[in-house]
Structure formats: structure tokens, C-alpha cells
Amino acid sequence: MGNINRGEVDLVAGDEIHRLRLTFNSLCALEDVAQKSATEFFADLLGTATAGGIDFRMLRTAMWAALLHHNPSMTLPEAGAVIDAVGLPESVKAVQAAIVAFFPKAETPQDPAGADTENP
């Protein structure tokens, strides 16, 4: 089972388990392929997904990047085959979970003394 604390998400396709994990290196590979920053790429991908549409090329690229850590020889067509095997809805959910695991929500900094950090 994937360790979500390490950013790992398991995707089950029949008898196979595909472990997704975004890493610094996989995001650099994604940026090379997508020709844009990873943050811009994911903002575009998640924006289309929440608007009710999806860019299939972007989803396949994101899946490919998330599979690279555990499968360094993964190709884009092989990532597409994983999406075919598990289905579109589960693939979108798994990629979103991997993105959230890599980019956790920023917390508001607190003063170590416990004082209110707002400026009066």
C-alpha cells in the first residue's frame, strides 16, 4: 500500500497496483515535456477538470510523471495504457491525490510566543 505521507498513491488495475508519487525529478521531467512550470501545468490541469472538462494529453503527462518514481522507464503511451486500464474517473482522482500530496496546503505561520501575528 502506498504511503500517503511520502506522497504515494496506489492505483489498482485488475491484479496490478500502480504506485504514483510526484518527486522533484519527475516534476522536472514533466516540465521538460510540457514546456511550462509544474505549478502552471497543474493549475491548468486542475482548472479544466473542475470546469467539467479534461485535457487528455495533460492527464496522461501528469500520470506519466507520477509513475516515473517507481517506473523510471515508463513512457507516455504506457501511462495512457494505465489510464485505459483503471478508467478515467479513478485516474483523475489518483493524479489529484498525488498532486495534493506533493503540494500540501500551506499553513499560516504562527508566532512562537503564541502572540497574534496580525498587523494592527
C-alpha positions as a Markdown table, in Angstrom:
| # | Residue | x | y | z |
|---|---|---|---|---|
| 1 | Met | 0.0 | 0.0 | 0.0 |
| 2 | Gly | 1.3 | 3.5 | -0.9 |
| 3 | Asn | 2.5 | 5.7 | 1.9 |
| 4 | Ile | 0.5 | 8.9 | 1.6 |
| 5 | Asn | 2.9 | 10.6 | 4.0 |
| 6 | Arg | 5.6 | 10.1 | 1.3 |
| 7 | Gly | 3.2 | 11.3 | -1.4 |
| 8 | Glu | 2.4 | 7.8 | -2.7 |
| 9 | Val | -1.0 | 6.9 | -4.1 |
| 10 | Asp | -1.9 | 3.4 | -5.2 |
| 11 | Leu | -4.0 | 2.9 | -8.3 |
| 12 | Val | -5.4 | -0.6 | -8.8 |
| 13 | Ala | -5.9 | -2.0 | -12.3 |
| 14 | Gly | -7.1 | -5.6 | -12.0 |
| 15 | Asp | -4.3 | -7.6 | -10.4 |
| 16 | Glu | -1.8 | -4.8 | -10.9 |
| 17 | Ile | -1.0 | -2.0 | -8.5 |
| 18 | His | 0.5 | 1.2 | -9.9 |
| 19 | Arg | 2.1 | 3.5 | -7.3 |
| 20 | Leu | 2.0 | 7.2 | -8.1 |
| 21 | Arg | 4.5 | 9.6 | -6.5 |
| 22 | Leu | 5.5 | 13.0 | -7.7 |
| 23 | Thr | 9.1 | 13.9 | -6.9 |
| 24 | Phe | 11.4 | 16.8 | -7.8 |
| 25 | Asn | 12.9 | 14.8 | -10.6 |
| 26 | Ser | 9.6 | 13.7 | -12.0 |
| 27 | Leu | 8.3 | 17.3 | -12.0 |
| 28 | Cys | 11.5 | 18.4 | -13.8 |
| 29 | Ala | 10.7 | 15.7 | -16.4 |
| 30 | Leu | 7.1 | 16.9 | -16.6 |
| 31 | Glu | 8.3 | 20.5 | -17.2 |
| 32 | Asp | 10.6 | 19.3 | -20.0 |
| 33 | Val | 7.7 | 17.6 | -21.8 |
| 34 | Ala | 5.1 | 20.2 | -21.1 |
| 35 | Gln | 7.3 | 23.2 | -21.7 |
| 36 | Lys | 5.8 | 25.0 | -18.7 |
| 37 | Ser | 6.3 | 25.0 | -15.0 |
| 38 | Ala | 4.8 | 22.2 | -13.0 |
| 39 | Thr | 2.7 | 24.7 | -10.9 |
| 40 | Glu | 1.3 | 26.3 | -14.1 |
| 41 | Phe | 0.8 | 22.8 | -15.6 |
| 42 | Phe | -1.2 | 21.6 | -12.6 |
| 43 | Ala | -3.2 | 24.8 | -12.3 |
| 44 | Asp | -4.2 | 24.3 | -15.9 |
| 45 | Leu | -4.9 | 20.6 | -15.5 |
| 46 | Leu | -7.0 | 21.0 | -12.3 |
| 47 | Gly | -8.8 | 24.1 | -13.8 |
| 48 | Thr | -10.0 | 22.1 | -16.7 |
| 49 | Ala | -11.0 | 19.2 | -14.5 |
| 50 | Thr | -13.1 | 21.3 | -12.2 |
| 51 | Ala | -14.7 | 23.1 | -15.1 |
| 52 | Gly | -16.1 | 19.8 | -16.2 |
| 53 | Gly | -13.6 | 19.1 | -18.9 |
| 54 | Ile | -10.2 | 17.5 | -19.1 |
| 55 | Asp | -7.2 | 17.8 | -21.4 |
| 56 | Phe | -6.4 | 14.2 | -22.0 |
| 57 | Arg | -2.8 | 15.0 | -23.0 |
| 58 | Met | -2.2 | 16.8 | -19.8 |
| 59 | Leu | -3.8 | 14.0 | -17.7 |
| 60 | Arg | -1.6 | 11.4 | -19.5 |
| 61 | Thr | 1.5 | 13.6 | -18.9 |
| 62 | Ala | 0.7 | 14.0 | -15.2 |
| 63 | Met | 0.1 | 10.3 | -14.9 |
| 64 | Trp | 3.4 | 9.6 | -16.6 |
| 65 | Ala | 5.2 | 11.9 | -14.2 |
| 66 | Ala | 3.6 | 10.4 | -11.2 |
| 67 | Leu | 4.5 | 6.9 | -12.3 |
| 68 | Leu | 8.2 | 7.7 | -13.0 |
| 69 | His | 9.5 | 7.4 | -9.5 |
| 70 | His | 8.6 | 3.7 | -9.2 |
| 71 | Asn | 8.9 | 3.0 | -13.0 |
| 72 | Pro | 11.8 | 5.1 | -14.4 |
| 73 | Ser | 11.4 | 3.6 | -17.9 |
| 74 | Met | 7.7 | 4.5 | -18.1 |
| 75 | Thr | 6.6 | 6.0 | -21.4 |
| 76 | Leu | 3.8 | 8.3 | -22.2 |
| 77 | Pro | 1.9 | 5.6 | -24.2 |
| 78 | Glu | 2.4 | 3.2 | -21.2 |
| 79 | Ala | 0.9 | 5.8 | -18.9 |
| 80 | Gly | -2.0 | 6.1 | -21.3 |
| 81 | Ala | -2.5 | 2.3 | -21.1 |
| 82 | Val | -2.6 | 2.6 | -17.2 |
| 83 | Ile | -5.4 | 5.2 | -17.6 |
| 84 | Asp | -7.2 | 2.9 | -20.0 |
| 85 | Ala | -6.9 | 0.0 | -17.6 |
| 86 | Val | -8.2 | 1.8 | -14.5 |
| 87 | Gly | -10.6 | 4.2 | -16.1 |
| 88 | Leu | -10.8 | 8.0 | -16.4 |
| 89 | Pro | -12.5 | 8.9 | -13.1 |
| 90 | Glu | -10.1 | 6.8 | -11.0 |
| 91 | Ser | -7.1 | 8.1 | -12.9 |
| 92 | Val | -8.2 | 11.7 | -12.3 |
| 93 | Lys | -8.7 | 11.1 | -8.6 |
| 94 | Ala | -5.3 | 9.4 | -8.2 |
| 95 | Val | -3.4 | 12.1 | -10.1 |
| 96 | Gln | -5.2 | 14.8 | -8.0 |
| 97 | Ala | -4.3 | 12.9 | -4.8 |
| 98 | Ala | -0.6 | 12.7 | -5.9 |
| 99 | Ile | -0.6 | 16.5 | -6.6 |
| 100 | Val | -2.1 | 17.3 | -3.3 |
| 101 | Ala | 0.4 | 15.0 | -1.5 |
| 102 | Phe | 3.3 | 16.8 | -3.2 |
| 103 | Phe | 2.0 | 20.3 | -2.8 |
| 104 | Pro | 0.4 | 20.3 | 0.7 |
| 105 | Lys | -1.7 | 23.3 | 1.7 |
| 106 | Ala | 0.4 | 26.0 | 3.3 |
| 107 | Glu | -0.3 | 26.7 | 6.9 |
| 108 | Thr | -0.4 | 30.2 | 8.3 |
| 109 | Pro | 2.8 | 30.9 | 10.3 |
| 110 | Gln | 2.3 | 31.4 | 14.0 |
| 111 | Asp | 4.4 | 33.4 | 16.4 |
| 112 | Pro | 6.4 | 31.0 | 18.6 |
| 113 | Ala | 5.4 | 33.0 | 21.6 |
| 114 | Gly | 1.7 | 32.5 | 20.7 |
| 115 | Ala | 1.1 | 36.2 | 20.1 |
| 116 | Asp | -1.3 | 37.4 | 17.4 |
| 117 | Thr | 0.7 | 37.7 | 14.2 |
| 118 | Glu | -1.7 | 40.2 | 12.5 |
| 119 | Asn | -0.5 | 43.7 | 12.0 |
| 120 | Pro | -2.7 | 46.2 | 13.9 |
